[in-house]
C-alpha cells in the first residue's frame, strides 16, 4: 500500500509564508492555525517513515499563487510539500 503526507517544512521561509503572510498579513487563515514547532523537515519525515518500514519514493512541493489564487506543484520543498511512502 501507499501512504501520503502533506505538511509544512520547518524553516524561516515557511514561517514567514505560512504564519506571517497567510495568517497575519493576507488573513487567508485564522491566526493560530499553524504551530511552527510542529512543522516537519523532509529529512525528519523520511527518518520517521524508515523507522516504520516505509520508504518515501516521491516528494513534491506545493506553492500558492496569490494572483491566480491557485496552488501549483513544484520541485521547491521549502514551504508546503507532499510525500508518498510505500511499505518496504
N, CA, C and O atoms as a MOPAC input file, in Angstrom:
PM7 MOZYME 1SCF
protein

 N      0.80300 1    -1.17700 1     0.00000 1
 C      0.00000 1     0.00000 1     0.00000 1
 C      0.85900 1     1.25900 1     0.00000 1
 O      2.08100 1     1.20800 1     0.14100 1
 N      0.20300 1     2.35000 1    -0.15700 1
 C      0.85800 1     3.65500 1    -0.16700 1
 C      0.25000 1     4.53600 1     0.90400 1
 O     -0.91100 1     4.37700 1     1.28100 1
 N      1.05400 1     5.46600 1     1.38500 1
 C      0.58500 1     6.46500 1     2.33500 1
 C      1.04300 1     7.82900 1     1.83900 1
 O      2.14800 1     7.96500 1     1.31300 1
 N      0.20400 1     8.82800 1     2.00300 1
 C      0.51900 1    10.18000 1     1.55600 1
 C      0.55200 1    11.13000 1     2.74200 1
 O     -0.28700 1    11.05700 1     3.63900 1
 N      1.52800 1    12.01500 1     2.73000 1
 C      1.67300 1    13.04400 1     3.75700 1
 C      1.62200 1    14.41400 1     3.09500 1
 O      2.10200 1    14.58900 1     1.97500 1
 N      1.04700 1    15.36900 1     3.78200 1
 C      1.05700 1    16.75800 1     3.33400 1
 C      1.37200 1    17.59800 1     4.56100 1
 O      0.65100 1    17.54100 1     5.55800 1
 N      2.44800 1    18.37900 1     4.49300 1
 C      2.87800 1    19.12700 1     5.66700 1
 C      3.67600 1    20.35900 1     5.25800 1
 O      3.84700 1    20.64700 1     4.07300 1
 N      4.15100 1    21.06900 1     6.25400 1
 C      4.96500 1    22.26500 1     6.05100 1
 C      6.38700 1    22.00000 1     6.52200 1
 O      6.60100 1    21.36700 1     7.55600 1
 N      7.34700 1    22.48400 1     5.76400 1
 C      8.74900 1    22.37700 1     6.12800 1
 C      9.05200 1    23.36500 1     7.25600 1
 O      8.47100 1    24.45000 1     7.30200 1
 N      9.96000 1    22.99700 1     8.16600 1
 C     10.30700 1    23.87900 1     9.28100 1
 C     11.57200 1    24.67200 1     8.93700 1
 O     12.68900 1    24.17500 1     9.08700 1
 N     11.37900 1    25.90300 1     8.47800 1
 C     12.46900 1    26.82800 1     8.17000 1
 C     11.88900 1    28.25100 1     8.16000 1
 O     10.68000 1    28.43900 1     8.29900 1
 N     12.75800 1    29.23300 1     7.99800 1
 C     12.29500 1    30.62400 1     8.04100 1
 C     11.33800 1    30.97300 1     6.91200 1
 O     10.38100 1    31.71900 1     7.12000 1
 N     11.58600 1    30.44000 1     5.71300 1
 C     10.71500 1    30.74900 1     4.58300 1
 C      9.28700 1    30.27600 1     4.85500 1
 O      8.33200 1    31.00800 1     4.59600 1
 N      9.13800 1    29.07300 1     5.36800 1
 C      7.78900 1    28.56900 1     5.64000 1
 C      7.14600 1    29.31500 1     6.80300 1
 O      5.93300 1    29.52300 1     6.80100 1
 N      7.93000 1    29.72100 1     7.79200 1
 C      7.39300 1    30.50900 1     8.89900 1
 C      6.79900 1    31.81600 1     8.37600 1
 O      5.67600 1    32.18200 1     8.72300 1
 N      7.55900 1    32.50800 1     7.54600 1
 C      7.07200 1    33.78500 1     7.02300 1
 C      5.88900 1    33.61300 1     6.07900 1
 O      4.93700 1    34.39100 1     6.13700 1
 N      5.93400 1    32.60300 1     5.20900 1
 C      4.83300 1    32.43600 1     4.25800 1
 C      3.57200 1    31.86400 1     4.89400 1
 O      2.47200 1    32.33900 1     4.61300 1
 N      3.71400 1    30.85500 1     5.74400 1
 C      2.53900 1    30.18700 1     6.30100 1
 C      1.93200 1    30.92900 1     7.48800 1
 O      0.71200 1    30.95300 1     7.65200 1
 N      2.77800 1    31.52800 1     8.30700 1
 C      2.25800 1    32.18200 1     9.51000 1
 C      2.14200 1    33.68800 1     9.32300 1
 O      1.05500 1    34.25000 1     9.46100 1
 N      3.24500 1    34.33700 1     9.01200 1
 C      3.21300 1    35.80300 1     8.88900 1
 C      2.32900 1    36.23200 1     7.71000 1
 O      1.41100 1    37.03400 1     7.88300 1
 N      2.60400 1    35.69900 1     6.51500 1
 C      1.85700 1    36.13000 1     5.32500 1
 C      0.41800 1    35.60300 1     5.32400 1
 O     -0.52800 1    36.38600 1     5.22900 1
 N      0.24900 1    34.28400 1     5.43000 1
 C     -1.08700 1    33.69000 1     5.28500 1
 C     -2.03100 1    34.01000 1     6.44600 1
 O     -3.22100 1    34.24600 1     6.23800 1
 N     -1.49400 1    34.01600 1     7.67000 1
 C     -2.36700 1    34.24600 1     8.82900 1
 C     -2.47500 1    35.72200 1     9.20800 1
 O     -3.57200 1    36.21100 1     9.47800 1
 N     -1.35800 1    36.42800 1     9.22900 1
 C     -1.36100 1    37.78900 1     9.76600 1
 C     -1.59000 1    38.86400 1     8.70200 1
 O     -2.37400 1    39.78800 1     8.91900 1
 N     -0.91300 1    38.75400 1     7.55100 1
 C     -0.99100 1    39.81400 1     6.54200 1
 C     -2.19700 1    39.61200 1     5.62400 1
 O     -3.05200 1    40.49300 1     5.52200 1
 N     -2.27100 1    38.46000 1     4.95700 1
 C     -3.34100 1    38.21000 1     3.99400 1
 C     -4.63600 1    37.72900 1     4.65000 1
 O     -5.70300 1    37.78900 1     4.03900 1
 N     -4.54200 1    37.25700 1     5.88100 1
 C     -5.70900 1    36.77000 1     6.63500 1
 C     -6.46700 1    35.67400 1     5.87400 1
 O     -7.69600 1    35.61900 1     5.89300 1
 N     -5.70200 1    34.80900 1     5.20700 1
 C     -6.29200 1    33.68500 1     4.49200 1
 C     -6.75400 1    32.59500 1     5.45900 1
 O     -7.65600 1    31.81700 1     5.15100 1
 N     -6.12500 1    32.55400 1     6.62300 1
 C     -6.41600 1    31.55100 1     7.64500 1
 C     -6.54900 1    32.24500 1     8.99200 1
 O     -5.98400 1    33.32000 1     9.19000 1
 N     -7.27700 1    31.65300 1     9.90700 1
 C     -7.35100 1    32.25600 1    11.24500 1
 C     -5.98100 1    32.25100 1    11.92700 1
 O     -5.19700 1    31.31800 1    11.75300 1
 N     -5.70300 1    33.28900 1    12.69500 1
 C     -4.45400 1    33.35400 1    13.44800 1
 C     -4.37900 1    32.15500 1    14.38800 1
 O     -5.35800 1    31.79600 1    15.04100 1
 N     -3.21000 1    31.55100 1    14.44100 1
 C     -3.01000 1    30.38200 1    15.29200 1
 C     -3.25400 1    29.06000 1    14.59400 1
 O     -3.12100 1    28.00400 1    15.21300 1
 N     -3.61300 1    29.09300 1    13.30000 1
 C     -3.83600 1    27.85400 1    12.55400 1
 C     -2.58700 1    26.98500 1    12.55500 1
 O     -2.66800 1    25.77400 1    12.76400 1
 N     -1.43700 1    27.59900 1    12.32200 1
 C     -0.17600 1    26.86000 1    12.25100 1
 C      0.61900 1    26.99400 1    13.54300 1
 O      0.61200 1    28.03800 1    14.19500 1
 N      1.30000 1    25.91400 1    13.89200 1
 C      2.21600 1    25.90600 1    15.02600 1
 C      3.59000 1    25.55000 1    14.47200 1
 O      3.83700 1    24.40200 1    14.10100 1
 N      4.47700 1    26.52800 1    14.41600 1
 C      5.78300 1    26.34200 1    13.78400 1
 C      6.54600 1    25.14700 1    14.34700 1
 O      7.24200 1    24.45800 1    13.60200 1
 N      6.42800 1    24.89400 1    15.63500 1
 C      7.17500 1    23.78800 1    16.23200 1
 C      6.70000 1    22.42400 1    15.71700 1
 O      7.39500 1    21.42400 1    15.89800 1
 N      5.53700 1    22.37500 1    15.08500 1
 C      5.02200 1    21.12400 1    14.53800 1
 C      5.31300 1    20.95500 1    13.04900 1
 O      4.95600 1    19.92900 1    12.47000 1
 N      5.95200 1    21.93600 1    12.41800 1
 C      6.35300 1    21.79100 1    11.02600 1
 C      7.42100 1    20.69100 1    10.95600 1
 O      8.17700 1    20.50100 1    11.90900 1
 N      7.48400 1    19.97300 1     9.84200 1
 C      8.36700 1    18.80600 1     9.72300 1
 C      9.28900 1    18.95100 1     8.52000 1
 O      8.82900 1    19.14400 1     7.39500 1
 N     10.56800 1    18.85800 1     8.76000 1
 C     11.54100 1    18.87200 1     7.65400 1
 C     11.43100 1    17.56300 1     6.87400 1
 O     11.14100 1    16.51900 1     7.45900 1
 N     11.66100 1    17.60900 1     5.54900 1
 C     11.59400 1    16.37100 1     4.75400 1
 C     12.52200 1    15.27700 1     5.27500 1
 O     12.17000 1    14.09800 1     5.23900 1
 N     13.69400 1    15.65400 1     5.75500 1
 C     14.62600 1    14.64400 1     6.28300 1
 C     14.06200 1    13.96900 1     7.53200 1
 O     14.25900 1    12.77000 1     7.73000 1
 N     13.36400 1    14.72800 1     8.37500 1
 C     12.73700 1    14.15200 1     9.56900 1
 C     11.62800 1    13.17800 1     9.17800 1
 O     11.52600 1    12.08300 1     9.73100 1
 N     10.80400 1    13.58800 1     8.22400 1
 C      9.72300 1    12.71900 1     7.75900 1
 C     10.29000 1    11.42800 1     7.17600 1
 O      9.76200 1    10.34700 1     7.43800 1
 N     11.35300 1    11.53100 1     6.39100 1
 C     11.97100 1    10.34500 1     5.79600 1
 C     12.52100 1     9.41400 1     6.87800 1
 O     12.37500 1     8.19600 1     6.77500 1
 N     13.14500 1     9.97000 1     7.90200 1
 C     13.67400 1     9.14600 1     9.00100 1
 C     12.55700 1     8.45500 1     9.76000 1
 O     12.65400 1     7.26600 1    10.06100 1
 N     11.48600 1     9.19400 1    10.07400 1
 C     10.35000 1     8.59200 1    10.77500 1
 C      9.70900 1     7.50000 1     9.92800 1
 O      9.35100 1     6.43800 1    10.43800 1
 N      9.56900 1     7.76400 1     8.64300 1
 C      8.96800 1     6.77100 1     7.74800 1
 C      9.81500 1     5.50100 1     7.72000 1
 O      9.28700 1     4.39600 1     7.84800 1
 N     11.13300 1     5.66100 1     7.55400 1
 C     12.02500 1     4.49200 1     7.52800 1
 C     11.92700 1     3.69100 1     8.82600 1
 O     11.95000 1     2.46100 1     8.79900 1
 N     11.81800 1     4.37600 1     9.94800 1
 C     11.74300 1     3.66500 1    11.23800 1
 C     10.46300 1     2.83100 1    11.35100 1
 O     10.37400 1     1.94200 1    12.19800 1
 N      9.48400 1     3.11500 1    10.50800 1
 C      8.22500 1     2.37800 1    10.49400 1
 C      8.10300 1     1.44200 1     9.29200 1
 O      7.02300 1     0.92700 1     9.00500 1
 N      9.21700 1     1.22700 1     8.59500 1
 C      9.21000 1     0.31800 1     7.45200 1
 C      8.64200 1     0.91800 1     6.18800 1
 O      8.17000 1     0.19300 1     5.31300 1
 N      8.68100 1     2.24400 1     6.07900 1
 C      8.20200 1     2.92600 1     4.87700 1
 C      9.36600 1     3.59300 1     4.16400 1
 O     10.32500 1     4.03200 1     4.79800 1
 N      9.27800 1     3.66400 1     2.87600 1
 C     10.26500 1     4.39700 1     2.08200 1
 C      9.53000 1     5.49100 1     1.31600 1
 O      8.56200 1     5.22000 1     0.60500 1
 N      9.99400 1     6.72400 1     1.46500 1
 C      9.39200 1     7.81600 1     0.70900 1
 C      9.95900 1     7.78300 1    -0.69500 1
 O     11.16300 1     7.95900 1    -0.88800 1
 N      9.09400 1     7.55900 1    -1.68100 1
 C      9.58700 1     7.45400 1    -3.05300 1
 C      9.26500 1     8.67500 1    -3.90000 1
 O      9.67900 1     8.75600 1    -5.05600 1
 N      8.52400 1     9.63000 1    -3.33000 1
 C      8.21400 1    10.84000 1    -4.09200 1
 C      7.96900 1    11.98700 1    -3.12000 1
 O      7.16800 1    11.87400 1    -2.19200 1
 N      8.67600 1    13.09900 1    -3.35000 1
 C      8.45700 1    14.34100 1    -2.61200 1
 C      8.11600 1    15.40800 1    -3.63800 1
 O      8.78400 1    15.53000 1    -4.66500 1
 N      7.08200 1    16.17500 1    -3.35900 1
 C      6.60900 1    17.18000 1    -4.31000 1
 C      6.23600 1    18.43900 1    -3.55500 1
 O      5.50900 1    18.37900 1    -2.56300 1
 N      6.72800 1    19.58000 1    -4.01600 1
 C      6.36900 1    20.84800 1    -3.40300 1
 C      5.01100 1    21.32900 1    -3.88200 1
 O      4.53200 1    20.93000 1    -4.94400 1
 N      4.40200 1    22.18700 1    -3.08600 1
 C      3.11100 1    22.77200 1    -3.41200 1
 C      3.20300 1    24.25800 1    -3.09600 1
 O      3.46300 1    24.63300 1    -1.95300 1
 N      2.99400 1    25.10600 1    -4.09400 1
 C      3.15700 1    26.55000 1    -3.93500 1
 C      1.85900 1    27.27200 1    -4.26900 1
 O      1.19000 1    26.95000 1    -5.25100 1
 N      1.51300 1    28.24800 1    -3.44400 1
 C      0.32000 1    29.05400 1    -3.67800 1
 C      0.66100 1    30.24500 1    -4.56100 1
 O      1.65400 1    30.93400 1    -4.32800 1
 N     -0.16300 1    30.48500 1    -5.57400 1
 C     -0.00100 1    31.60900 1    -6.47500 1
 C     -1.07900 1    32.63900 1    -6.13400 1
 O     -2.22900 1    32.46700 1    -6.53700 1
 N     -0.73500 1    33.71100 1    -5.39900 1
 C     -1.76200 1    34.65000 1    -4.94100 1
 C     -2.49500 1    35.38900 1    -6.05800 1
 O     -3.66300 1    35.73900 1    -5.88800 1
 N     -1.85100 1    35.63400 1    -7.18200 1
 C     -2.51700 1    36.35300 1    -8.27200 1
 C     -3.63800 1    35.53500 1    -8.91000 1
 O     -4.68400 1    36.07600 1    -9.26700 1
 N     -3.41100 1    34.22900 1    -9.05000 1
 C     -4.42900 1    33.35200 1    -9.63300 1
 C     -5.24700 1    32.63100 1    -8.56600 1
 O     -6.25000 1    31.98500 1    -8.87100 1
 N     -4.81200 1    32.74700 1    -7.31500 1
 C     -5.43700 1    32.07200 1    -6.18300 1
 C     -5.51200 1    30.56700 1    -6.39500 1
 O     -6.53000 1    29.93600 1    -6.11100 1
 N     -4.42300 1    30.00600 1    -6.89600 1
 C     -4.33800 1    28.57200 1    -7.14300 1
 C     -3.04100 1    28.01400 1    -6.58700 1
 O     -2.05600 1    28.73300 1    -6.41300 1
 N     -3.06200 1    26.73700 1    -6.31600 1
 C     -1.85800 1    26.02200 1    -5.91300 1
 C     -1.28900 1    25.29900 1    -7.12300 1
 O     -2.03600 1    24.79100 1    -7.95900 1
 N      0.03000 1    25.25400 1    -7.21400 1
 C      0.67500 1    24.50600 1    -8.28900 1
 C      1.73500 1    23.58700 1    -7.67500 1
 O      2.31100 1    23.89000 1    -6.63100 1
 N      1.97700 1    22.46400 1    -8.34700 1
 C      3.04000 1    21.55900 1    -7.92600 1
 C      4.37400 1    22.12700 1    -8.38300 1
 O      4.47100 1    22.72300 1    -9.45600 1
 N      5.40100 1    21.93800 1    -7.56100 1
 C      6.72900 1    22.44700 1    -7.86200 1
 C      7.76600 1    21.50900 1    -7.26100 1
 O      7.42500 1    20.61000 1    -6.49200 1
 N      9.00700 1    21.71500 1    -7.60400 1
 C     10.10300 1    20.94200 1    -7.00900 1
 C     10.58300 1    21.57200 1    -5.70400 1
 O     11.39000 1    20.97300 1    -4.99400 1
 N     10.10400 1    22.75800 1    -5.38200 1
 C     10.51900 1    23.50400 1    -4.19000 1
 C      9.82400 1    22.94000 1    -2.94800 1
 O      8.60600 1    23.05400 1    -2.81100 1
 N     10.59100 1    22.33700 1    -2.05200 1
 C     10.05200 1    21.73300 1    -0.83100 1
 C     10.18500 1    22.65700 1     0.37500 1
 O      9.97800 1    22.21800 1     1.50600 1
 N     10.52300 1    23.91600 1     0.15900 1
 C     10.85500 1    24.80800 1     1.26500 1
 C      9.65700 1    25.26100 1     2.09200 1
 O      9.84800 1    25.71200 1     3.22100 1
 N      8.43400 1    25.16100 1     1.58200 1
 C      7.26300 1    25.57700 1     2.36800 1
 C      6.31200 1    24.38300 1     2.47500 1
 O      6.48100 1    23.56000 1     3.37400 1
 N      5.33900 1    24.26200 1     1.60900 1
 C      4.40900 1    23.12700 1     1.60700 1
 C      4.98600 1    22.00300 1     0.76300 1
 O      5.56100 1    22.23900 1    -0.30000 1
 N      4.82500 1    20.78200 1     1.24800 1
 C      5.24600 1    19.65900 1     0.42500 1
 C      4.39800 1    18.43100 1     0.71500 1
 O      3.79200 1    18.30300 1     1.77800 1
 N      4.37500 1    17.53900 1    -0.25500 1
 C      3.66100 1    16.28200 1    -0.15400 1
 C      4.68500 1    15.15100 1    -0.30000 1
 O      5.70700 1    15.31000 1    -0.96800 1
 N      4.40100 1    14.01900 1     0.32700 1
 C      5.28800 1    12.87600 1     0.23000 1
 C      4.45900 1    11.61600 1     0.06500 1
 O      3.38000 1    11.49000 1     0.64400 1
 N      4.96500 1    10.69600 1    -0.71900 1
 C      4.32100 1     9.40100 1    -0.92000 1
 C      5.26100 1     8.33300 1    -0.38300 1
 O      6.42900 1     8.27600 1    -0.76700 1
 N      4.75400 1     7.49300 1     0.50000 1
 C      5.54900 1     6.41500 1     1.06400 1
 C      4.96000 1     5.06600 1     0.71800 1
 O      3.75200 1     4.91600 1     0.53700 1
 N      5.84500 1     4.09000 1     0.63000 1
 C      5.41600 1     2.70900 1     0.38300 1
 C      6.06300 1     1.79800 1     1.42000 1
 O      7.15900 1     2.07600 1     1.90600 1
 N      5.38400 1     0.72300 1     1.75100 1
 C      5.88300 1    -0.24800 1     2.72300 1
 C      7.04000 1    -1.01100 1     2.10400 1
 O      6.93800 1    -1.52000 1     0.98800 1
 N      8.14900 1    -1.08500 1     2.84400 1
 C      9.33300 1    -1.80000 1     2.32000 1
 C      9.32700 1    -3.23600 1     2.77800 1
 O     10.23600 1    -3.99400 1     2.44100 1

